[in-house]
């Protein structure tokens, strides 16, 4: 028998470490070749580690939530000498191929950057600064207080009271206090013609001071939950985005009455195509508008202080999963029809929620759209998906009275909330982008015929 050390392989370009999010084996287990060992998390992508040999697990590296460096030992096996030798040879072959692939990718990336820089020198934008006022939301919630009372001197239990407080005599102050405490006056015994505060005190003393409130929810037990896996990645990314990016948010409303009519008409005759939501139309409108606003379809390299404007629109799509929020990427969204976008949205959403999306499908976006559908609220302040410089949130459609050509009409209105990186995007540019996008969304014929 021989010992074979399975080292964490290079599972992504630029990845230095990965987090253990789940073990599928433990010390003492006997495993087969290709059996799943652990799930490792890196940049919102979960990678399944499989055993390169058959044998017995004698050591594992760390617990769930621990970070493991690329190239360090993940699992130690006790296996046959032949199996260990074969696995080592395979590992060397794969490592050599990865190095060569990375060199080729670096050469292509360098050529792309040089071409991008040449094109950028021909496009200079005027410095126009006009930051629109942000919408403010807030309000005070009413509180219900609780009043306490002096404890009466007697502790003897009162006789059986009537089943309801109806018809019971009590002052308004006593009734209000009983309501605040959740006490049914029909359960309170008194020695005179009406219930007094002292009677409430006696009732509280008899009940030990604990009176269940009508309709009160059951209290949950306190919990301590370790932040690991995708939730930890989300926390780190959100913290980095808010720490490094000076956000500003611009909100405007869009009349989507005609767009909703067009969507209903297309869905009525969709055949085998997936049902259309508003999302494919919004993405189509963004792709048609972004060429005139290249500063929004970009990524900002903080360390190099370089802005990379993208010619293609790789649309990030915020997707809610059981483990948290992930951003799936629709490649070359500008080349897709609304039907093709609908299919890709459904495919990526299903893969992401099932944890089957690949690393390539979860990285490389140039701008992101976020939508909660009917739960979208009236206004949002979305957090930018760093290193992107803009994200747009779709709020819910709501029927509202609107003045149209002097007449009052009921129209379907929706707000769009655009958050931008103020280091790269000026307020004027953000407002102008939304205005142009609104023109397309309010004219579906123009949106679909361009």
Helices and strands as residue ranges (DSSP letters): E 2-7, E 17-23, E 30-31, E 36-42, E 45-50, E 55-60, E 67-69, E 73-79, H 81-120, H 172-181, G 185-187, H 197-206, H 229-244, E 247-255, H 257-268, H 278-290, E 298-301, E 306-309, E 315-321, E 324-330, G 333-335, H 338-353, G 360-362, E 367-371, G 373-375, E 390-394, E 398-404, E 407-421, H 427-441, H 444-449
